[in-house]
Amino acid sequence: IMNENTIQVVDDWASYKDTFNSSYENTATSAFNMMINDFVYYHEKGLRTNKIGIPAGRFSGSEKLPEKIEAYYYSKNSFGNLSKTLVLEAIFAVENIFLGKNSEGTEGPSYKSYLDYLNSDIGSTVVSRLEQSKEELNKLEENFITQIEIDNNSMLLFFDILQKIVVNFKTDMLSNFNIAVDYTDADGD
């Protein structure tokens, strides 16, 4: 199924690429607007909330929920520890999109380069915070089940670093790009 989905995405992109590249308007349904909102949503919900916040109890009145980590059964059954690895890959993905890195690691036009063009220091702030997030992640246990059990405060501190990036993306970057958030939440960004 993953192979079929990947083929479908590649095929869809081939037919949509020209439409995307010619979309210059800034409306709620424009390509750029939808893409950047999905990017911010992924960082906020997919990475910060789902991979860290929920398991660490940030949204459950401090009740730790280690069973909510990504690849829980894999980690629980001692096949290996994927939870930290998957978070690191997610951070790399966010960083690569933000910096416009291609599959060879070459940077091109990006959210950061546009922020730099607008004379905003937000781009360099995000880069610094992404580096800080990788450094703090490196301090955590390989297995987040163990991390949550022995030192959940470190998980919550890591969550706080990711939250600062959410504010940079959702408030600062979108404001500079004159783009409205197209999703709602209630966690008080």
N, CA, C and O atoms as a DFTB+ gen file, in Angstrom:
756 C
 N C O
     1  1       0.829      -1.192       0.000
     2  2       0.000       0.000       0.000
     3  2       0.875       1.258       0.000
     4  3       0.559       2.226      -0.692
     5  1       1.960       1.256       0.760
     6  2       2.833       2.440       0.773
     7  2       3.382       2.725      -0.620
     8  3       3.450       3.879      -1.040
     9  1       3.771       1.673      -1.332
    10  2       4.295       1.853      -2.677
    11  2       3.229       2.447      -3.596
    12  3       3.510       3.352      -4.381
    13  1       2.008       1.932      -3.493
    14  2       0.905       2.454      -4.305
    15  2       0.630       3.917      -3.979
    16  3       0.417       4.726      -4.883
    17  1       0.635       4.259      -2.693
    18  2       0.411       5.654      -2.296
    19  2       1.513       6.565      -2.817
    20  3       1.242       7.673      -3.280
    21  1       2.751       6.101      -2.742
    22  2       3.871       6.897      -3.226
    23  2       3.763       7.132      -4.726
    24  3       3.970       8.247      -5.204
    25  1       3.441       6.087      -5.458
    26  2       3.265       6.224      -6.911
    27  2       2.152       7.217      -7.217
    28  3       2.277       8.032      -8.131
    29  1       1.060       7.150      -6.450
    30  2      -0.059       8.073      -6.660
    31  2       0.353       9.519      -6.405
    32  3      -0.019      10.411      -7.168
    33  1       1.118       9.759      -5.342
    34  2       1.577      11.113      -5.037
    35  2       2.484      11.632      -6.151
    36  3       2.334      12.773      -6.589
    37  1       3.414      10.814      -6.607
    38  2       4.325      11.216      -7.681
    39  2       3.534      11.524      -8.954
    40  3       3.786      12.532      -9.614
    41  1       2.600      10.675      -9.292
    42  2       1.774      10.906     -10.480
    43  2       0.937      12.178     -10.342
    44  3       0.847      12.969     -11.281
    45  1       0.324      12.375      -9.171
    46  2      -0.485      13.572      -8.946
    47  2       0.363      14.834      -9.036
    48  3      -0.062      15.837      -9.611
    49  1       1.569      14.780      -8.463
    50  2       2.441      15.962      -8.507
    51  2       2.831      16.283      -9.947
    52  3       2.885      17.454     -10.322
    53  1       3.101      15.267     -10.754
    54  2       3.481      15.494     -12.147
    55  2       2.385      16.259     -12.892
    56  3       2.681      17.120     -13.720
    57  1       1.139      15.948     -12.603
    58  2       0.045      16.634     -13.295
    59  2      -0.311      17.974     -12.641
    60  3      -0.930      18.816     -13.292
    61  1       0.057      18.193     -11.389
    62  2      -0.301      19.417     -10.662
    63  2       0.834      20.442     -10.632
    64  3       0.601      21.613     -10.333
    65  1       2.048      20.013     -10.938
    66  2       3.232      20.859     -10.792
    67  2       3.092      22.209     -11.508
    68  3       3.396      23.246     -10.918
    69  1       2.649      22.213     -12.737
    70  2       2.527      23.469     -13.483
    71  2       1.491      24.395     -12.852
    72  3       1.697      25.607     -12.782
    73  1       0.382      23.827     -12.395
    74  2      -0.645      24.624     -11.707
    75  2      -0.061      25.234     -10.438
    76  3      -0.270      26.416     -10.162
    77  1       0.668      24.436      -9.670
    78  2       1.291      24.923      -8.434
    79  2       2.270      26.059      -8.737
    80  3       2.231      27.103      -8.086
    81  1       3.133      25.860      -9.710
    82  2       4.159      26.858     -10.030
    83  2       3.579      28.156     -10.578
    84  3       4.206      29.208     -10.452
    85  1       2.407      28.105     -11.178
    86  2       1.805      29.319     -11.726
    87  2       0.819      29.976     -10.764
    88  3       0.173      30.959     -11.127
    89  1       0.693      29.466      -9.569
    90  2      -0.231      30.008      -8.576
    91  2       0.458      31.119      -7.793
    92  3       1.256      30.850      -6.895
    93  1       0.149      32.367      -8.134
    94  2       0.796      33.515      -7.493
    95  2      -0.094      34.230      -6.482
    96  3       0.398      35.033      -5.689
    97  1      -1.357      33.958      -6.498
    98  2      -2.270      34.679      -5.616
    99  2      -2.094      34.237      -4.164
   100  3      -1.568      33.162      -3.875
   101  1      -2.550      35.096      -3.273
   102  2      -2.513      34.777      -1.854
   103  2      -3.951      34.729      -1.346
   104  3      -4.466      35.687      -0.770
   105  1      -4.568      33.593      -1.579
   106  2      -5.928      33.370      -1.111
   107  2      -5.937      32.097      -0.274
   108  3      -4.959      31.350      -0.260
   109  1      -7.017      31.858       0.405
   110  2      -7.111      30.671       1.267
   111  2      -6.956      29.377       0.487
   112  3      -6.587      28.351       1.057
   113  1      -7.237      29.413      -0.822
   114  2      -7.138      28.196      -1.625
   115  2      -5.941      28.202      -2.575
   116  3      -5.806      27.296      -3.397
   117  1      -5.075      29.203      -2.475
   118  2      -3.898      29.217      -3.354
   119  2      -2.909      28.137      -2.921
   120  3      -2.875      27.735      -1.758
   121  1      -2.121      27.685      -3.866
   122  2      -1.188      26.581      -3.616
   123  2      -0.212      26.911      -2.497
   124  3      -0.014      26.104      -1.589
   125  1       0.400      28.090      -2.554
   126  2       1.386      28.463      -1.538
   127  2       0.748      28.551      -0.159
   128  3       1.302      28.063       0.826
   129  1      -0.409      29.173      -0.100
   130  2      -1.110      29.333       1.167
   131  2      -1.445      27.974       1.780
   132  3      -1.225      27.758       2.972
   133  1      -1.967      27.071       0.979
   134  2      -2.325      25.746       1.500
   135  2      -1.076      24.960       1.894
   136  3      -1.078      24.259       2.906
   137  1      -0.015      25.072       1.101
   138  2       1.203      24.324       1.412
   139  2       1.834      24.809       2.714
   140  3       2.239      23.997       3.545
   141  1       1.921      26.119       2.897
   142  2       2.567      26.629       4.107
   143  2       1.712      26.336       5.338
   144  3       2.256      26.054       6.405
   145  1       0.404      26.395       5.213
   146  2      -0.459      26.033       6.337
   147  2      -0.302      24.560       6.697
   148  3      -0.273      24.213       7.878
   149  1      -0.200      23.699       5.700
   150  2       0.017      22.274       5.977
   151  2       1.374      22.037       6.627
   152  3       1.505      21.182       7.503
   153  1       2.376      22.786       6.204
   154  2       3.717      22.689       6.796
   155  2       3.679      23.076       8.279
   156  3       4.192      22.349       9.130
   157  1       3.075      24.213       8.574
   158  2       2.980      24.678       9.964
   159  2       2.156      23.697      10.792
   160  3       2.518      23.380      11.925
   161  1       1.053      23.216      10.232
   162  2       0.200      22.250      10.925
   163  2       0.985      20.981      11.247
   164  3       0.867      20.448      12.350
   165  1       1.786      20.491      10.296
   166  2       2.570      19.279      10.555
   167  2       3.531      19.497      11.722
   168  3       3.627      18.661      12.620
   169  1       4.240      20.625      11.703
   170  2       5.188      20.859      12.800
   171  2       4.450      20.923      14.139
   172  3       4.883      20.333      15.129
   173  1       3.342      21.642      14.152
   174  2       2.614      21.828      15.401
   175  2       1.922      20.556      15.886
   176  3       2.064      20.173      17.048
   177  1       1.188      19.917      15.013
   178  2       0.381      18.771      15.434
   179  2       1.115      17.444      15.245
   180  3       1.183      16.634      16.170
   181  1       1.659      17.220      14.064
   182  2       2.303      15.944      13.786
   183  2       3.557      15.710      14.603
   184  3       3.779      14.612      15.114
   185  1       4.379      16.742      14.724
   186  2       5.643      16.609      15.456
   187  2       5.480      16.973      16.926
   188  3       5.593      16.109      17.795
   189  1       5.220      18.229      17.205
   190  2       5.184      18.705      18.595
   191  2       4.131      17.996      19.440
   192  3       4.447      17.476      20.510
   193  1       2.898      17.968      18.976
   194  2       1.799      17.417      19.776
   195  2       1.807      15.893      19.808
   196  3       1.847      15.290      20.880
   197  1       1.771      15.277      18.637
   198  2       1.596      13.820      18.581
   199  2       2.823      13.036      19.023
   200  3       2.686      12.029      19.716
   201  1       4.005      13.468      18.644
   202  2       5.209      12.700      18.947
   203  2       5.765      12.991      20.344
   204  3       6.430      12.140      20.935
   205  1       5.493      14.195      20.876
   206  2       6.075      14.588      22.171
   207  2       5.003      14.961      23.197
   208  3       4.959      14.375      24.279
   209  1       4.158      15.907      22.880
   210  2       3.216      16.461      23.851
   211  2       2.244      15.467      24.436
   212  3       2.073      15.413      25.654
   213  1       1.601      14.676      23.590
   214  2       0.626      13.711      24.091
   215  2       1.296      12.637      24.944
   216  3       0.841      12.390      26.061
   217  1       2.368      11.983      24.460
   218  2       2.999      10.953      25.313
   219  2       3.533      11.514      26.638
   220  3       3.486      10.837      27.665
   221  1       4.039      12.751      26.610
   222  2       4.619      13.337      27.825
   223  2       3.563      13.906      28.768
   224  3       3.899      14.387      29.850
   225  1       2.296      13.859      28.373
   226  2       1.220      14.309      29.252
   227  2       0.931      15.792      29.200
   228  3       0.254      16.316      30.084
   229  1       1.419      16.472      28.203
   230  2       1.219      17.918      28.101
   231  2      -0.251      18.285      27.915
   232  3      -0.667      19.380      28.292
   233  1      -1.028      17.392      27.345
   234  2      -2.430      17.688      27.044
   235  2      -3.393      16.836      27.852
   236  3      -4.584      16.785      27.545
   237  1      -2.890      16.168      28.878
   238  2      -3.752      15.277      29.663
   239  2      -3.615      15.546      31.153
   240  3      -3.643      14.620      31.964
   241  1      -3.469      16.804      31.507
   242  2      -3.363      17.151      32.919
   243  2      -2.165      16.504      33.592
   244  3      -2.255      16.080      34.744
   245  1      -1.067      16.424      32.899
   246  2       0.194      15.848      33.389
   247  2       0.170      14.325      33.504
   248  3       1.132      13.736      33.997
   249  1      -0.898      13.679      33.063
   250  2      -0.914      12.210      33.060
   251  2      -0.039      11.729      31.904
   252  3      -0.346      11.972      30.737
   253  1       1.047      11.047      32.242
   254  2       1.968      10.544      31.236
   255  2       1.313       9.414      30.459
   256  3       0.657       8.545      31.034
   257  1       1.500       9.437      29.140
   258  2       0.890       8.437      28.260
   259  2       1.959       7.835      27.337
   260  3       1.907       8.023      26.121
   261  1       2.920       7.115      27.912
   262  2       3.998       6.571      27.079
   263  2       3.507       5.621      25.990
   264  3       4.195       5.409      24.992
   265  1       2.321       5.051      26.181
   266  2       1.776       4.153      25.160
   267  2       1.380       4.904      23.888
   268  3       1.033       4.283      22.884
   269  1       1.431       6.221      23.927
   270  2       1.086       7.042      22.764
   271  2       2.308       7.435      21.929
   272  3       2.167       8.159      20.944
   273  1       3.502       6.970      22.305
   274  2       4.666       7.298      21.482
   275  2       4.538       6.613      20.126
   276  3       3.852       5.601      19.983
   277  1       5.196       7.174      19.164
   278  2       5.217       6.559      17.845
   279  2       6.015       5.255      17.918
   280  3       7.051       5.198      18.579
   281  1       5.538       4.219      17.246
   282  2       6.170       2.889      17.229
   283  2       6.225       2.288      18.635
   284  3       7.213       1.659      19.012
   285  1       5.163       2.487      19.396
   286  2       5.116       2.012      20.785
   287  2       5.394       0.515      20.894
   288  3       6.251       0.111      21.679
   289  1       4.702      -0.304      20.137
   290  2       4.860      -1.747      20.281
   291  2       6.239      -2.216      19.840
   292  3       6.781      -3.177      20.386
   293  1       6.790      -1.550      18.873
   294  2       8.148      -1.868      18.443
   295  2       9.128      -1.596      19.580
   296  3       9.999      -2.416      19.870
   297  1       8.976      -0.441      20.217
   298  2       9.863      -0.061      21.316
   299  2       9.584      -0.894      22.569
   300  3      10.515      -1.290      23.269
   301  1       8.324      -1.156      22.850
   302  2       7.949      -1.893      24.055
   303  2       8.472      -3.328      24.020
   304  3       8.880      -3.873      25.046
   305  1       8.456      -3.922      22.853
   306  2       8.851      -5.323      22.729
   307  2      10.339      -5.503      22.467
   308  3      10.776      -6.580      22.061
   309  1      11.105      -4.469      22.694
   310  2      12.567      -4.512      22.613
   311  2      13.094      -4.923      21.243
   312  3      14.174      -5.505      21.141
   313  1      12.336      -4.622      20.191
   314  2      12.863      -4.862      18.852
   315  2      13.900      -3.791      18.525
   316  3      14.750      -3.976      17.654
   317  1      13.820      -2.713      19.209
   318  2      14.677      -1.562      18.978
   319  2      13.968      -0.331      19.478
   320  3      12.876      -0.415      20.040
   321  1      14.569       0.776      19.280
   322  2      13.998       2.024      19.763
   323  2      13.869       2.995      18.600
   324  3      14.855       3.574      18.142
   325  1      12.655       3.161      18.136
   326  2      12.419       4.043      16.998
   327  2      11.901       5.415      17.387
   328  3      11.970       6.338      16.575
   329  1      11.390       5.585      18.585
   330  2      10.706       6.826      18.936
   331  2      11.599       8.048      18.725
   332  3      11.163       9.018      18.104
   333  1      12.803       8.030      19.211
   334  2      13.720       9.163      19.061
   335  2      14.146       9.327      17.600
   336  3      14.225      10.446      17.093
   337  1      14.415       8.224      16.942
   338  2      14.826       8.261      15.542
   339  2      13.747       8.897      14.674
   340  3      14.055       9.700      13.794
   341  1      12.495       8.547      14.913
   342  2      11.401       9.089      14.117
   343  2      11.194      10.581      14.375
   344  3      10.840      11.320      13.456
   345  1      11.409      11.028      15.600
   346  2      11.320      12.461      15.896
   347  2      12.451      13.209      15.195
   348  3      12.229      14.279      14.629
   349  1      13.644      12.659      15.229
   350  2      14.772      13.299      14.551
   351  2      14.514      13.411      13.051
   352  3      14.804      14.445      12.449
   353  1      13.978      12.371      12.451
   354  2      13.642      12.420      11.025
   355  2      12.590      13.493      10.751
   356  3      12.651      14.174       9.728
   357  1      11.630      13.647      11.654
   358  2      10.603      14.673      11.494
   359  2      11.214      16.070      11.564
   360  3      10.833      16.958      10.802
   361  1      12.158      16.260      12.477
   362  2      12.833      17.566      12.583
   363  2      13.628      17.843      11.311
   364  3      13.601      18.959      10.793
   365  1      14.341      16.826      10.804
   366  2      15.080      17.003       9.552
   367  2      14.136      17.374       8.411
   368  3      14.469      18.225       7.586
   369  1      12.977      16.752       8.357
   370  2      12.013      17.058       7.301
   371  2      11.548      18.507       7.398
   372  3      11.496      19.206       6.386
   373  1      11.210      18.966       8.600
   374  2      10.791      20.355       8.796
   375  2      11.927      21.297       8.399
   376  3      11.710      22.284       7.696
   377  1      13.120      20.985       8.850
   378  2      14.286      21.823       8.540
   379  2      14.541      21.877       7.031
   380  3      14.789      22.949       6.479
   381  1      14.478      20.725       6.371
   382  2      14.735      20.687       4.934
   383  2      13.723      21.500       4.147
   384  3      14.087      22.204       3.205
   385  1      12.466      21.411       4.523
   386  2      11.452      22.209       3.831
   387  2      11.665      23.684       4.126
   388  3      11.606      24.507       3.213
   389  1      11.909      24.032       5.373
   390  2      12.104      25.435       5.746
   391  2      13.292      26.043       4.993
   392  3      13.242      27.198       4.571
   393  1      14.363      25.251       4.829
   394  2      15.569      25.739       4.156
   395  2      15.560      25.484       2.654
   396  3      16.482      25.904       1.955
   397  1      14.546      24.809       2.150
   398  2      14.473      24.526       0.722
   399  2      15.519      23.533       0.252
   400  3      15.995      23.616      -0.880
   401  1      15.884      22.584       1.126
   402  2      16.895      21.586       0.751
   403  2      16.285      20.506      -0.131
   404  3      15.198      19.996       0.143
   405  1      17.006      20.169      -1.193
   406  2      16.559      19.076      -2.048
   407  2      17.143      17.758      -1.556
   408  3      17.807      17.724      -0.520
   409  1      16.906      16.690      -2.278
   410  2      17.343      15.363      -1.826
   411  2      18.862      15.217      -1.789
   412  3      19.378      14.313      -1.133
   413  1      19.583      16.095      -2.486
   414  2      21.049      16.066      -2.427
   415  2      21.590      16.970      -1.320
   416  3      22.801      17.025      -1.105
   417  1      20.695      17.688      -0.609
   418  2      21.117      18.566       0.477
   419  2      21.435      19.982       0.053
   420  3      21.905      20.780       0.865
   421  1      21.188      20.311      -1.207
   422  2      21.439      21.658      -1.710
   423  2      20.256      22.555      -1.363
   424  3      19.100      22.191      -1.580
   425  1      20.562      23.732      -0.821
   426  2      19.492      24.673      -0.487
   427  2      19.106      25.498      -1.708
   428  3      19.944      25.865      -2.532
   429  1      17.808      25.774      -1.795
   430  2      17.274      26.591      -2.874
   431  2      16.297      27.592      -2.305
   432  3      16.326      27.878      -1.108
   433  1      15.427      28.134      -3.151
   434  2      14.406      29.059      -2.642
   435  2      13.622      28.390      -1.518
   436  3      13.288      27.207      -1.588
   437  1      13.337      29.173      -0.482
   438  2      12.743      28.561       0.707
   439  2      11.956      29.587       1.502
   440  3      11.942      30.776       1.187
   441  1      11.302      29.090       2.541
   442  2      10.643      29.991       3.478
   443  2      11.680      30.901       4.124
   444  3      11.445      32.098       4.288
   445  1      12.823      30.336       4.488
   446  2      13.869      31.144       5.111
   447  2      14.385      32.209       4.156
   448  3      14.534      33.366       4.548
   449  1      14.657      31.842       2.918
   450  2      15.198      32.835       1.983
   451  2      14.183      33.956       1.728
   452  3      14.572      35.104       1.515
   453  1      12.891      33.631       1.748
   454  2      11.884      34.677       1.576
   455  2      11.827      35.569       2.816
   456  3      11.690      36.786       2.697
   457  1      11.928      34.976       3.988
   458  2      11.981      35.793       5.212
   459  2      13.210      36.700       5.196
   460  3      13.130      37.865       5.584
   461  1      14.346      36.164       4.747
   462  2      15.564      36.983       4.635
   463  2      15.352      38.132       3.652
   464  3      15.770      39.261       3.911
   465  1      14.706      37.845       2.530
   466  2      14.393      38.867       1.530
   467  2      13.529      39.975       2.136
   468  3      13.679      41.147       1.790
   469  1      12.629      39.598       3.038
   470  2      11.760      40.571       3.704
   471  2      12.466      41.293       4.854
   472  3      11.849      42.080       5.572
   473  1      13.761      41.021       5.023
   474  2      14.567      41.604       6.098
   475  2      14.038      41.229       7.476
   476  3      14.040      42.043       8.399
   477  1      13.592      40.004       7.599
   478  2      13.103      39.498       8.873
   479  2      14.179      38.613       9.492
   480  3      14.859      37.869       8.785
   481  1      14.330      38.695      10.799
   482  2      15.297      37.826      11.485
   483  2      14.658      36.502      11.924
   484  3      15.302      35.693      12.593
   485  1      13.414      36.287      11.553
   486  2      12.710      35.075      11.957
   487  2      13.378      33.832      11.379
   488  3      13.472      32.812      12.062
   489  1      13.839      33.901      10.149
   490  2      14.485      32.755       9.522
   491  2      15.679      32.269      10.310
   492  3      15.818      31.070      10.554
   493  1      16.546      33.187      10.712
   494  2      17.732      32.780      11.477
   495  2      17.338      32.304      12.873
   496  3      17.991      31.422      13.430
   497  1      16.294      32.868      13.437
   498  2      15.804      32.412      14.739
   499  2      15.303      30.978      14.645
   500  3      15.601      30.156      15.511
   501  1      14.546      30.675      13.599
   502  2      14.035      29.312      13.416
   503  2      15.191      28.339      13.226
   504  3      15.187      27.256      13.810
   505  1      16.177      28.710      12.420
   506  2      17.328      27.826      12.199
   507  2      18.023      27.539      13.529
   508  3      18.373      26.394      13.813
   509  1      18.221      28.569      14.339
   510  2      18.854      28.370      15.652
   511  2      18.024      27.458      16.538
   512  3      18.564      26.592      17.226
   513  1      16.719      27.651      16.523
   514  2      15.848      26.830      17.367
   515  2      15.749      25.397      16.862
   516  3      15.615      24.470      17.660
   517  1      15.813      25.206      15.566
   518  2      15.838      23.834      15.044
   519  2      17.123      23.135      15.470
   520  3      17.101      21.957      15.827
   521  1      18.235      23.851      15.435
   522  2      19.505      23.275      15.914
   523  2      19.412      22.945      17.402
   524  3      19.845      21.881      17.843
   525  1      18.845      23.867      18.159
   526  2      18.668      23.630      19.595
   527  2      17.777      22.417      19.836
   528  3      18.033      21.631      20.748
   529  1      16.736      22.262      19.030
   530  2      15.840      21.115      19.219
   531  2      16.582      19.808      18.968
   532  3      16.362      18.829      19.680
   533  1      17.454      19.779      17.971
   534  2      18.227      18.552      17.703
   535  2      19.207      18.273      18.843
   536  3      19.410      17.119      19.222
   537  1      19.808      19.321      19.383
   538  2      20.729      19.140      20.517
   539  2      19.986      18.600      21.738
   540  3      20.475      17.686      22.403
   541  1      18.818      19.152      22.036
   542  2      18.037      18.695      23.189
   543  2      17.492      17.289      22.967
   544  3      17.443      16.486      23.899
   545  1      17.086      16.991      21.747
   546  2      16.620      15.643      21.437
   547  2      17.748      14.634      21.665
   548  3      17.514      13.534      22.165
   549  1      18.944      15.010      21.302
   550  2      20.101      14.125      21.473
   551  2      20.328      13.758      22.940
   552  3      20.888      12.701      23.230
   553  1      19.902      14.612      23.862
   554  2      20.072      14.357      25.297
   555  2      19.045      13.353      25.837
   556  3      19.225      12.808      26.926
   557  1      17.978      13.112      25.081
   558  2      16.925      12.207      25.539
   559  2      17.326      10.757      25.301
   560  3      18.179      10.459      24.465
   561  1      16.683       9.853      26.065
   562  2      16.889       8.412      25.892
   563  2      16.454       8.006      24.486
   564  3      15.593       8.644      23.880
   565  1      17.056       6.949      23.985
   566  2      16.666       6.422      22.673
   567  2      15.208       5.955      22.690
   568  3      14.481       6.143      21.715
   569  1      14.794       5.356      23.784
   570  2      13.443       4.837      23.918
   571  2      12.629       5.829      24.754
   572  3      12.922       6.048      25.929
   573  1      11.622       6.417      24.148
   574  2      10.828       7.416      24.859
   575  2       9.988       6.814      25.979
   576  3       9.593       7.537      26.894
   577  1       9.706       5.527      25.937
   578  2       9.004       4.899      27.064
   579  2       9.870       5.049      28.308
   580  3       9.387       5.459      29.364
   581  1      11.132       4.720      28.180
   582  2      12.079       4.856      29.285
   583  2      12.232       6.315      29.682
   584  3      12.249       6.636      30.870
   585  1      12.345       7.203      28.696
   586  2      12.525       8.634      28.986
   587  2      11.367       9.175      29.814
   588  3      11.577       9.883      30.799
   589  1      10.163       8.845      29.415
   590  2       8.974       9.338      30.122
   591  2       8.929       8.787      31.540
   592  3       8.531       9.490      32.469
   593  1       9.332       7.543      31.708
   594  2       9.314       6.932      33.039
   595  2      10.375       7.518      33.963
   596  3      10.098       7.755      35.139
   597  1      11.591       7.759      33.456
   598  2      12.679       8.185      34.346
   599  2      12.856       9.696      34.443
   600  3      13.315      10.196      35.470
   601  1      12.498      10.440      33.381
   602  2      12.712      11.889      33.399
   603  2      11.787      12.558      32.390
   604  3      12.221      12.983      31.320
   605  1      10.527      12.645      32.739
   606  2       9.546      13.248      31.845
   607  2       9.752      14.755      31.704
   608  3       9.362      15.336      30.691
   609  1      10.356      15.394      32.702
   610  2      10.597      16.835      32.602
   611  2      11.441      17.182      31.391
   612  3      11.231      18.227      30.776
   613  1      12.394      16.326      31.035
   614  2      13.214      16.577      29.849
   615  2      12.367      16.500      28.576
   616  3      12.597      17.245      27.623
   617  1      11.395      15.599      28.569
   618  2      10.469      15.536      27.426
   619  2       9.663      16.830      27.332
   620  3       9.461      17.368      26.243
   621  1       9.210      17.317      28.468
   622  2       8.419      18.547      28.477
   623  2       9.266      19.760      28.084
   624  3       8.767      20.675      27.429
   625  1      10.521      19.775      28.472
   626  2      11.419      20.859      28.049
   627  2      11.641      20.811      26.542
   628  3      11.686      21.850      25.884
   629  1      11.780      19.614      26.002
   630  2      11.913      19.455      24.558
   631  2      10.646      19.947      23.854
   632  3      10.727      20.624      22.830
   633  1       9.485      19.608      24.403
   634  2       8.209      20.103      23.875
   635  2       8.220      21.636      23.831
   636  3       7.784      22.231      22.845
   637  1       8.714      22.270      24.889
   638  2       8.735      23.735      24.957
   639  2       9.597      24.347      23.848
   640  3       9.267      25.407      23.317
   641  1      10.691      23.682      23.503
   642  2      11.534      24.167      22.399
   643  2      10.760      24.091      21.086
   644  3      10.786      25.026      20.285
   645  1      10.073      22.971      20.871
   646  2       9.268      22.834      19.660
   647  2       8.142      23.856      19.635
   648  3       7.768      24.339      18.567
   649  1       7.597      24.192      20.804
   650  2       6.527      25.190      20.887
   651  2       7.020      26.562      20.462
   652  3       6.284      27.301      19.807
   653  1       8.245      26.921      20.816
   654  2       8.794      28.220      20.395
   655  2       8.850      28.301      18.872
   656  3       8.614      29.360      18.290
   657  1       9.164      27.179      18.235
   658  2       9.202      27.157      16.765
   659  2       7.789      27.295      16.206
   660  3       7.592      27.947      15.180
   661  1       6.809      26.692      16.866
   662  2       5.410      26.850      16.445
   663  2       5.056      28.328      16.412
   664  3       4.463      28.802      15.443
   665  1       5.411      29.054      17.452
   666  2       5.104      30.492      17.505
   667  2       5.822      31.220      16.371
   668  3       5.235      32.081      15.714
   669  1       7.092      30.876      16.139
   670  2       7.819      31.496      15.023
   671  2       7.132      31.237      13.685
   672  3       7.003      32.143      12.861
   673  1       6.693      30.003      13.475
   674  2       6.031      29.671      12.215
   675  2       4.643      30.288      12.131
   676  3       4.319      31.007      11.187
   677  1       3.842      29.995      13.125
   678  2       2.411      30.281      13.064
   679  2       2.097      31.767      13.228
   680  3       1.177      32.286      12.597
   681  1       2.848      32.433      14.059
   682  2       2.583      33.844      14.295
   683  2       3.503      34.721      13.454
   684  3       3.033      35.546      12.670
   685  1       4.796      34.547      13.613
   686  2       5.766      35.439      12.967
   687  2       5.866      35.222      11.464
   688  3       5.712      36.171      10.695
   689  1       6.120      34.003      11.035
   690  2       6.323      33.734       9.616
   691  2       5.041      33.985       8.816
   692  3       5.072      34.669       7.793
   693  1       3.925      33.437       9.277
   694  2       2.681      33.635       8.535
   695  2       2.300      35.104       8.464
   696  3       1.765      35.556       7.452
   697  1       2.567      35.849       9.518
   698  2       2.297      37.288       9.498
   699  2       3.165      37.989       8.455
   700  3       2.674      38.832       7.704
   701  1       4.433      37.649       8.407
   702  2       5.335      38.236       7.412
   703  2       4.911      37.889       5.992
   704  3       5.084      38.694       5.076
   705  1       4.360      36.701       5.806
   706  2       3.917      36.271       4.488
   707  2       2.490      36.728       4.177
   708  3       1.983      36.481       3.083
   709  1       1.842      37.393       5.139
   710  2       0.463      37.849       5.005
   711  2      -0.479      36.680       4.693
   712  3      -1.323      36.755       3.799
   713  1      -0.305      35.605       5.457
   714  2      -1.111      34.397       5.287
   715  2      -1.848      34.118       6.590
   716  3      -1.264      34.166       7.672
   717  1      -3.125      33.829       6.470
   718  2      -3.933      33.484       7.642
   719  2      -3.841      31.990       7.918
   720  3      -3.738      31.184       6.994
   721  1      -3.877      31.632       9.183
   722  2      -3.906      30.228       9.571
   723  2      -5.241      29.648       9.116
   724  3      -6.289      30.252       9.345
   725  1      -5.211      28.471       8.466
   726  2      -6.455      27.893       7.958
   727  2      -6.967      26.736       8.798
   728  3      -7.856      26.003       8.366
   729  1      -6.416      26.564       9.991
   730  2      -6.896      25.525      10.891
   731  2      -7.044      26.137      12.273
   732  3      -6.452      27.173      12.573
   733  1      -7.835      25.490      13.107
   734  2      -8.045      26.016      14.451
   735  2      -7.540      25.041      15.489
   736  3      -7.504      23.831      15.269
   737  1      -7.154      25.587      16.613
   738  2      -6.779      24.775      17.745
   739  2      -7.130      25.555      19.001
   740  3      -7.596      26.692      18.928
   741  1      -6.908      24.949      20.128
   742  2      -7.270      25.611      21.380
   743  2      -6.140      25.531      22.400
   744  3      -6.386      25.514      23.606
   745  1      -4.879      25.481      21.905
   746  2      -3.816      25.338      22.891
   747  2      -3.081      26.644      23.169
   748  3      -1.997      26.621      23.753
   749  1      -3.639      27.772      22.770
   750  2      -3.174      29.070      23.219
   751  2      -1.836      29.531      22.675
   752  3      -1.040      30.105      23.419
   753  1      -1.563      29.295      21.387
   754  2      -0.307      29.781      20.817
   755  2      -0.248      31.274      20.958
   756  3       0.730      31.895      20.542
